């Protein structure tokens, strides 16, 4: 992840064993993308029926 961030990139773990998910920072630094992700999620799923309670 540090190499990606050094070049203004991102590194996200898409799949991992459950025990890894408890100890790893799966998302890392996402910068200022969270508000954009939330807006997209709301636009495509306004009733929050898809994956309720997940990251976004």
Jmol script that loads the backbone (N, CA, C; Angstrom):
load data "model"
ATOM      1  N   UNK A   1       0.826  -1.192   0.000  1.00  0.00           N
ATOM      2  CA  UNK A   1       0.000   0.000   0.000  1.00  0.00           C
ATOM      3  C   UNK A   1       0.867   1.250   0.000  1.00  0.00           C
ATOM      4  N   UNK A   2       1.972   1.237   0.714  1.00  0.00           N
ATOM      5  CA  UNK A   2       2.810   2.439   0.786  1.00  0.00           C
ATOM      6  C   UNK A   2       3.351   2.829  -0.585  1.00  0.00           C
ATOM      7  N   UNK A   3       3.670   1.860  -1.431  1.00  0.00           N
ATOM      8  CA  UNK A   3       4.140   2.179  -2.787  1.00  0.00           C
ATOM      9  C   UNK A   3       3.037   2.846  -3.602  1.00  0.00           C
ATOM     10  N   UNK A   4       1.836   2.350  -3.471  1.00  0.00           N
ATOM     11  CA  UNK A   4       0.706   2.957  -4.191  1.00  0.00           C
ATOM     12  C   UNK A   4       0.478   4.388  -3.719  1.00  0.00           C
ATOM     13  N   UNK A   5       0.476   4.584  -2.413  1.00  0.00           N
ATOM     14  CA  UNK A   5       0.226   5.914  -1.865  1.00  0.00           C
ATOM     15  C   UNK A   5       1.344   6.884  -2.230  1.00  0.00           C
ATOM     16  N   UNK A   6       2.568   6.384  -2.352  1.00  0.00           N
ATOM     17  CA  UNK A   6       3.691   7.239  -2.731  1.00  0.00           C
ATOM     18  C   UNK A   6       3.503   7.821  -4.127  1.00  0.00           C
ATOM     19  N   UNK A   7       2.699   7.155  -4.940  1.00  0.00           N
ATOM     20  CA  UNK A   7       2.423   7.620  -6.305  1.00  0.00           C
ATOM     21  C   UNK A   7       0.975   8.101  -6.446  1.00  0.00           C
ATOM     22  N   UNK A   8       0.403   8.529  -5.302  1.00  0.00           N
ATOM     23  CA  UNK A   8      -0.972   9.045  -5.254  1.00  0.00           C
ATOM     24  C   UNK A   8      -2.007   8.020  -5.700  1.00  0.00           C
ATOM     25  N   UNK A   9      -1.720   6.751  -5.454  1.00  0.00           N
ATOM     26  CA  UNK A   9      -2.658   5.687  -5.794  1.00  0.00           C
ATOM     27  C   UNK A   9      -3.321   5.119  -4.553  1.00  0.00           C
ATOM     28  N   UNK A  10      -4.155   4.131  -4.778  1.00  0.00           N
ATOM     29  CA  UNK A  10      -4.890   3.479  -3.702  1.00  0.00           C
ATOM     30  C   UNK A  10      -4.687   1.981  -3.785  1.00  0.00           C
ATOM     31  N   UNK A  11      -4.816   1.311  -2.659  1.00  0.00           N
ATOM     32  CA  UNK A  11      -4.720  -0.142  -2.589  1.00  0.00           C
ATOM     33  C   UNK A  11      -5.825  -0.608  -1.654  1.00  0.00           C
ATOM     34  N   UNK A  12      -6.738  -1.390  -2.181  1.00  0.00           N
ATOM     35  CA  UNK A  12      -7.872  -1.866  -1.403  1.00  0.00           C
ATOM     36  C   UNK A  12      -7.907  -3.381  -1.433  1.00  0.00           C
ATOM     37  N   UNK A  13      -8.076  -4.010  -0.282  1.00  0.00           N
ATOM     38  CA  UNK A  13      -8.196  -5.464  -0.193  1.00  0.00           C
ATOM     39  C   UNK A  13      -9.643  -5.818  -0.507  1.00  0.00           C
ATOM     40  N   UNK A  14      -9.854  -6.553  -1.600  1.00  0.00           N
ATOM     41  CA  UNK A  14     -11.209  -6.901  -2.021  1.00  0.00           C
ATOM     42  C   UNK A  14     -11.722  -8.178  -1.376  1.00  0.00           C
ATOM     43  N   UNK A  15     -10.831  -9.102  -1.083  1.00  0.00           N
ATOM     44  CA  UNK A  15     -11.238 -10.366  -0.463  1.00  0.00           C
ATOM     45  C   UNK A  15     -10.135 -10.816   0.488  1.00  0.00           C
ATOM     46  N   UNK A  16     -10.551 -11.316   1.642  1.00  0.00           N
ATOM     47  CA  UNK A  16      -9.599 -11.787   2.647  1.00  0.00           C
ATOM     48  C   UNK A  16     -10.326 -12.705   3.611  1.00  0.00           C
ATOM     49  N   UNK A  17      -9.588 -13.614   4.243  1.00  0.00           N
ATOM     50  CA  UNK A  17     -10.209 -14.458   5.263  1.00  0.00           C
ATOM     51  C   UNK A  17     -10.766 -13.589   6.398  1.00  0.00           C
ATOM     52  N   UNK A  18     -11.839 -14.029   7.037  1.00  0.00           N
ATOM     53  CA  UNK A  18     -12.468 -13.227   8.105  1.00  0.00           C
ATOM     54  C   UNK A  18     -11.495 -12.779   9.197  1.00  0.00           C
ATOM     55  N   UNK A  19     -10.562 -13.636   9.587  1.00  0.00           N
ATOM     56  CA  UNK A  19      -9.635 -13.250  10.657  1.00  0.00           C
ATOM     57  C   UNK A  19      -8.702 -12.128  10.210  1.00  0.00           C
ATOM     58  N   UNK A  20      -8.386 -12.040   8.932  1.00  0.00           N
ATOM     59  CA  UNK A  20      -7.560 -10.945   8.423  1.00  0.00           C
ATOM     60  C   UNK A  20      -8.334  -9.639   8.466  1.00  0.00           C
ATOM     61  N   UNK A  21      -9.624  -9.706   8.174  1.00  0.00           N
ATOM     62  CA  UNK A  21     -10.444  -8.497   8.119  1.00  0.00           C
ATOM     63  C   UNK A  21     -10.513  -7.795   9.467  1.00  0.00           C
ATOM     64  N   UNK A  22     -10.318  -8.533  10.539  1.00  0.00           N
ATOM     65  CA  UNK A  22     -10.370  -7.946  11.878  1.00  0.00           C
ATOM     66  C   UNK A  22      -9.090  -7.203  12.227  1.00  0.00           C
ATOM     67  N   UNK A  23      -7.988  -7.535  11.546  1.00  0.00           N
ATOM     68  CA  UNK A  23      -6.704  -6.939  11.906  1.00  0.00           C
ATOM     69  C   UNK A  23      -6.132  -6.005  10.846  1.00  0.00           C
ATOM     70  N   UNK A  24      -6.576  -6.127   9.599  1.00  0.00           N
ATOM     71  CA  UNK A  24      -6.039  -5.298   8.524  1.00  0.00           C
ATOM     72  C   UNK A  24      -6.895  -4.060   8.282  1.00  0.00           C
ATOM     73  N   UNK A  25      -6.252  -3.030   7.816  1.00  0.00           N
ATOM     74  CA  UNK A  25      -6.966  -1.847   7.341  1.00  0.00           C
ATOM     75  C   UNK A  25      -7.299  -2.117   5.875  1.00  0.00           C
ATOM     76  N   UNK A  26      -8.468  -2.687   5.622  1.00  0.00           N
ATOM     77  CA  UNK A  26      -8.826  -3.146   4.285  1.00  0.00           C
ATOM     78  C   UNK A  26      -8.976  -2.008   3.284  1.00  0.00           C
ATOM     79  N   UNK A  27      -9.459  -0.872   3.717  1.00  0.00           N
ATOM     80  CA  UNK A  27      -9.727   0.227   2.798  1.00  0.00           C
ATOM     81  C   UNK A  27      -8.566   1.195   2.685  1.00  0.00           C
ATOM     82  N   UNK A  28      -7.792   1.342   3.733  1.00  0.00           N
ATOM     83  CA  UNK A  28      -6.696   2.299   3.688  1.00  0.00           C
ATOM     84  C   UNK A  28      -7.209   3.723   3.607  1.00  0.00           C
ATOM     85  N   UNK A  29      -6.326   4.625   3.259  1.00  0.00           N
ATOM     86  CA  UNK A  29      -6.691   6.032   3.133  1.00  0.00           C
ATOM     87  C   UNK A  29      -7.434   6.228   1.818  1.00  0.00           C
ATOM     88  N   UNK A  30      -8.683   6.555   1.888  1.00  0.00           N
ATOM     89  CA  UNK A  30      -9.489   6.755   0.681  1.00  0.00           C
ATOM     90  C   UNK A  30      -9.573   8.223   0.279  1.00  0.00           C
ATOM     91  N   UNK A  31      -8.828   9.067   0.951  1.00  0.00           N
ATOM     92  CA  UNK A  31      -8.851  10.480   0.594  1.00  0.00           C
ATOM     93  C   UNK A  31     -10.229  11.085   0.791  1.00  0.00           C
ATOM     94  N   UNK A  32     -10.670  11.847  -0.177  1.00  0.00           N
ATOM     95  CA  UNK A  32     -11.949  12.555  -0.086  1.00  0.00           C
ATOM     96  C   UNK A  32     -13.049  11.867  -0.885  1.00  0.00           C
ATOM     97  N   UNK A  33     -12.931  10.552  -1.106  1.00  0.00           N
ATOM     98  CA  UNK A  33     -13.905   9.854  -1.954  1.00  0.00           C
ATOM     99  C   UNK A  33     -15.152   9.404  -1.202  1.00  0.00           C
ATOM    100  N   UNK A  34     -15.134   9.355   0.117  1.00  0.00           N
ATOM    101  CA  UNK A  34     -16.285   8.859   0.868  1.00  0.00           C
ATOM    102  C   UNK A  34     -17.571   9.633   0.559  1.00  0.00           C
ATOM    103  N   UNK A  35     -17.561  10.965   0.550  1.00  0.00           N
ATOM    104  CA  UNK A  35     -18.800  11.673   0.209  1.00  0.00           C
ATOM    105  C   UNK A  35     -19.312  11.329  -1.197  1.00  0.00           C
ATOM    106  N   UNK A  36     -18.408  11.147  -2.133  1.00  0.00           N
ATOM    107  CA  UNK A  36     -18.804  10.770  -3.495  1.00  0.00           C
ATOM    108  C   UNK A  36     -19.417   9.376  -3.497  1.00  0.00           C
ATOM    109  N   UNK A  37     -18.800   8.452  -2.785  1.00  0.00           N
ATOM    110  CA  UNK A  37     -19.313   7.084  -2.709  1.00  0.00           C
ATOM    111  C   UNK A  37     -20.696   7.063  -2.057  1.00  0.00           C
ATOM    112  N   UNK A  38     -20.874   7.857  -1.015  1.00  0.00           N
ATOM    113  CA  UNK A  38     -22.173   7.915  -0.341  1.00  0.00           C
ATOM    114  C   UNK A  38     -23.247   8.487  -1.264  1.00  0.00           C
ATOM    115  N   UNK A  39     -22.895   9.507  -2.030  1.00  0.00           N
ATOM    116  CA  UNK A  39     -23.846  10.115  -2.957  1.00  0.00           C
ATOM    117  C   UNK A  39     -24.250   9.117  -4.047  1.00  0.00           C
ATOM    118  N   UNK A  40     -23.283   8.379  -4.586  1.00  0.00           N
ATOM    119  CA  UNK A  40     -23.587   7.359  -5.594  1.00  0.00           C
ATOM    120  C   UNK A  40     -24.460   6.257  -5.022  1.00  0.00           C
ATOM    121  N   UNK A  41     -24.125   5.815  -3.819  1.00  0.00           N
ATOM    122  CA  UNK A  41     -24.913   4.770  -3.162  1.00  0.00           C
ATOM    123  C   UNK A  41     -26.360   5.231  -2.998  1.00  0.00           C
ATOM    124  N   UNK A  42     -26.543   6.461  -2.557  1.00  0.00           N
ATOM    125  CA  UNK A  42     -27.898   6.984  -2.356  1.00  0.00           C
ATOM    126  C   UNK A  42     -28.643   7.123  -3.683  1.00  0.00           C
ATOM    127  N   UNK A  43     -27.926   7.516  -4.735  1.00  0.00           N
ATOM    128  CA  UNK A  43     -28.560   7.685  -6.039  1.00  0.00           C
ATOM    129  C   UNK A  43     -29.054   6.350  -6.600  1.00  0.00           C
ATOM    130  N   UNK A  44     -28.260   5.301  -6.446  1.00  0.00           N
ATOM    131  CA  UNK A  44     -28.616   4.008  -7.017  1.00  0.00           C
ATOM    132  C   UNK A  44     -29.410   3.116  -6.060  1.00  0.00           C
ATOM    133  N   UNK A  45     -29.384   3.438  -4.767  1.00  0.00           N
ATOM    134  CA  UNK A  45     -30.093   2.632  -3.774  1.00  0.00           C
ATOM    135  C   UNK A  45     -30.718   3.550  -2.715  1.00  0.00           C
ATOM    136  N   UNK A  46     -31.675   4.401  -3.112  1.00  0.00           N
ATOM    137  CA  UNK A  46     -32.227   5.389  -2.179  1.00  0.00           C
ATOM    138  C   UNK A  46     -32.945   4.778  -0.978  1.00  0.00           C
ATOM    139  N   UNK A  47     -33.441   3.564  -1.105  1.00  0.00           N
ATOM    140  CA  UNK A  47     -34.133   2.919   0.013  1.00  0.00           C
ATOM    141  C   UNK A  47     -33.195   2.034   0.831  1.00  0.00           C
ATOM    142  N   UNK A  48     -31.922   2.034   0.503  1.00  0.00           N
ATOM    143  CA  UNK A  48     -30.873   1.301   1.227  1.00  0.00           C
ATOM    144  C   UNK A  48     -31.211  -0.175   1.385  1.00  0.00           C
ATOM    145  N   UNK A  49     -31.627  -0.790   0.301  1.00  0.00           N
ATOM    146  CA  UNK A  49     -31.974  -2.204   0.319  1.00  0.00           C
ATOM    147  C   UNK A  49     -30.788  -3.097  -0.020  1.00  0.00           C
ATOM    148  N   UNK A  50     -29.807  -2.565  -0.732  1.00  0.00           N
ATOM    149  CA  UNK A  50     -28.651  -3.358  -1.139  1.00  0.00           C
ATOM    150  C   UNK A  50     -27.545  -3.264  -0.090  1.00  0.00           C
ATOM    151  N   UNK A  51     -27.170  -4.381   0.460  1.00  0.00           N
ATOM    152  CA  UNK A  51     -26.088  -4.458   1.451  1.00  0.00           C
ATOM    153  C   UNK A  51     -26.261  -3.469   2.601  1.00  0.00           C
ATOM    154  N   UNK A  52     -27.381  -3.513   3.310  1.00  0.00           N
ATOM    155  CA  UNK A  52     -27.566  -2.580   4.429  1.00  0.00           C
ATOM    156  C   UNK A  52     -26.524  -2.816   5.519  1.00  0.00           C
ATOM    157  N   UNK A  53     -26.037  -1.721   6.087  1.00  0.00           N
ATOM    158  CA  UNK A  53     -25.066  -1.818   7.168  1.00  0.00           C
ATOM    159  C   UNK A  53     -23.637  -2.049   6.721  1.00  0.00           C
ATOM    160  N   UNK A  54     -23.394  -2.050   5.421  1.00  0.00           N
ATOM    161  CA  UNK A  54     -22.028  -2.226   4.934  1.00  0.00           C
ATOM    162  C   UNK A  54     -21.267  -0.914   5.035  1.00  0.00           C
ATOM    163  N   UNK A  55     -20.089  -0.878   4.486  1.00  0.00           N
ATOM    164  CA  UNK A  55     -19.178   0.264   4.601  1.00  0.00           C
ATOM    165  C   UNK A  55     -19.840   1.594   4.262  1.00  0.00           C
ATOM    166  N   UNK A  56     -20.596   1.631   3.210  1.00  0.00           N
ATOM    167  CA  UNK A  56     -21.205   2.885   2.760  1.00  0.00           C
ATOM    168  C   UNK A  56     -22.673   2.866   3.107  1.00  0.00           C
TER     169      UNK A  56
END
end "model"
wireframe off; spacefill off
backbone 0.3
color backbone group
